[in-house]
Amino acid sequence: MNIEVYIEKSSQLKSLDILKGFRRLIQKHHLENKVSLSASLCTGDFTNSGVPVKIGEYLTGYVSKDNLENVFGTYILQPINL
């Protein structure tokens, strides 16, 4: 499974925080062999409070520090544990 965090020029720090958050959760749950993490530059404008993230083929919408663990649980942990 792949997590792709989109990075936009004006929101680099916010995107990097989300990227680091996913990395921390992957390590915490020992999923390094099941989940890959990548980043892609995006030309869009992040007007929302979060960062667009694609997990597998699903675009999750905007992920922030506030909903990061929820998104990880829903789109990573639940499918892996099925």
ROGUBA-606604 format. One record per residue (C-alpha): x, y, z. Coordinates in Angstrom, 2 decimals. Layout:
BEGIN
pt c1 = X; c2 = Y; c3 = Z
...
***
This chain:
BEGIN
pt c1 = 0.00; c2 = 0.00; c3 = 0.00
pt c1 = 1.32; c2 = 3.46; c3 = -0.83
pt c1 = 0.71; c2 = 6.79; c3 = 0.91
pt c1 = 1.43; c2 = 9.79; c3 = -1.30
pt c1 = 1.51; c2 = 13.22; c3 = 0.37
pt c1 = 1.14; c2 = 16.20; c3 = -1.95
pt c1 = 3.46; c2 = 19.13; c3 = -1.36
pt c1 = 2.59; c2 = 22.60; c3 = -2.57
pt c1 = 5.16; c2 = 25.41; c3 = -2.53
pt c1 = 3.33; c2 = 27.70; c3 = -0.11
pt c1 = 2.44; c2 = 24.84; c3 = 2.25
pt c1 = 5.72; c2 = 22.95; c3 = 2.41
pt c1 = 5.99; c2 = 22.94; c3 = 6.21
pt c1 = 2.42; c2 = 21.72; c3 = 6.65
pt c1 = 3.00; c2 = 18.95; c3 = 4.09
pt c1 = 6.27; c2 = 17.92; c3 = 5.69
pt c1 = 4.56; c2 = 17.69; c3 = 9.10
pt c1 = 1.96; c2 = 15.33; c3 = 7.61
pt c1 = 4.69; c2 = 13.30; c3 = 5.89
pt c1 = 6.58; c2 = 12.97; c3 = 9.18
pt c1 = 3.36; c2 = 12.06; c3 = 10.98
pt c1 = 2.65; c2 = 9.21; c3 = 8.57
pt c1 = 6.27; c2 = 8.02; c3 = 8.87
pt c1 = 5.93; c2 = 7.98; c3 = 12.68
pt c1 = 2.69; c2 = 5.98; c3 = 12.52
pt c1 = 4.13; c2 = 3.49; c3 = 10.02
pt c1 = 7.07; c2 = 2.88; c3 = 12.36
pt c1 = 4.89; c2 = 2.77; c3 = 15.47
pt c1 = 2.74; c2 = 0.01; c3 = 13.96
pt c1 = 5.74; c2 = -1.80; c3 = 12.38
pt c1 = 4.34; c2 = -1.50; c3 = 8.85
pt c1 = 7.56; c2 = -0.61; c3 = 7.05
pt c1 = 7.28; c2 = -3.76; c3 = 4.90
pt c1 = 3.61; c2 = -3.19; c3 = 4.04
pt c1 = 3.29; c2 = 0.58; c3 = 3.54
pt c1 = 5.44; c2 = 2.86; c3 = 1.41
pt c1 = 5.49; c2 = 6.61; c3 = 1.83
pt c1 = 6.18; c2 = 9.15; c3 = -0.89
pt c1 = 5.72; c2 = 12.81; c3 = -1.67
pt c1 = 4.74; c2 = 14.56; c3 = -4.90
pt c1 = 4.91; c2 = 18.18; c3 = -5.85
pt c1 = 1.52; c2 = 19.71; c3 = -6.55
pt c1 = 0.76; c2 = 22.86; c3 = -8.49
pt c1 = -2.64; c2 = 23.32; c3 = -6.86
pt c1 = -3.42; c2 = 25.74; c3 = -4.08
pt c1 = -4.10; c2 = 24.28; c3 = -0.64
pt c1 = -6.79; c2 = 26.63; c3 = 0.56
pt c1 = -8.08; c2 = 24.16; c3 = 3.16
pt c1 = -6.47; c2 = 23.60; c3 = 6.51
pt c1 = -4.98; c2 = 20.27; c3 = 5.48
pt c1 = -2.91; c2 = 18.57; c3 = 2.83
pt c1 = -4.20; c2 = 16.31; c3 = 0.02
pt c1 = -3.11; c2 = 12.70; c3 = 0.47
pt c1 = -3.57; c2 = 9.71; c3 = -1.82
pt c1 = -3.65; c2 = 6.28; c3 = -0.18
pt c1 = -3.56; c2 = 3.50; c3 = -2.73
pt c1 = -6.00; c2 = 4.66; c3 = -5.40
pt c1 = -8.10; c2 = 6.72; c3 = -2.99
pt c1 = -7.69; c2 = 10.49; c3 = -2.61
pt c1 = -8.51; c2 = 11.09; c3 = 1.06
pt c1 = -9.08; c2 = 14.80; c3 = 0.82
pt c1 = -7.38; c2 = 17.10; c3 = 3.25
pt c1 = -5.32; c2 = 15.61; c3 = 6.07
pt c1 = -4.21; c2 = 17.73; c3 = 9.02
pt c1 = -2.48; c2 = 17.06; c3 = 12.31
pt c1 = -5.95; c2 = 16.88; c3 = 13.86
pt c1 = -7.23; c2 = 14.01; c3 = 11.70
pt c1 = -3.96; c2 = 12.28; c3 = 10.74
pt c1 = -4.34; c2 = 9.34; c3 = 13.15
pt c1 = -7.99; c2 = 8.91; c3 = 12.18
pt c1 = -7.09; c2 = 8.80; c3 = 8.47
pt c1 = -4.27; c2 = 6.33; c3 = 9.17
pt c1 = -6.58; c2 = 4.06; c3 = 11.14
pt c1 = -9.35; c2 = 4.15; c3 = 8.55
pt c1 = -7.33; c2 = 3.84; c3 = 5.34
pt c1 = -4.24; c2 = 1.90; c3 = 6.49
pt c1 = -4.83; c2 = -0.10; c3 = 9.67
pt c1 = -8.37; c2 = -1.32; c3 = 8.96
pt c1 = -7.65; c2 = -2.65; c3 = 5.44
pt c1 = -4.38; c2 = -4.29; c3 = 6.55
pt c1 = -6.03; c2 = -6.01; c3 = 9.53
pt c1 = -8.99; c2 = -7.40; c3 = 7.53
***
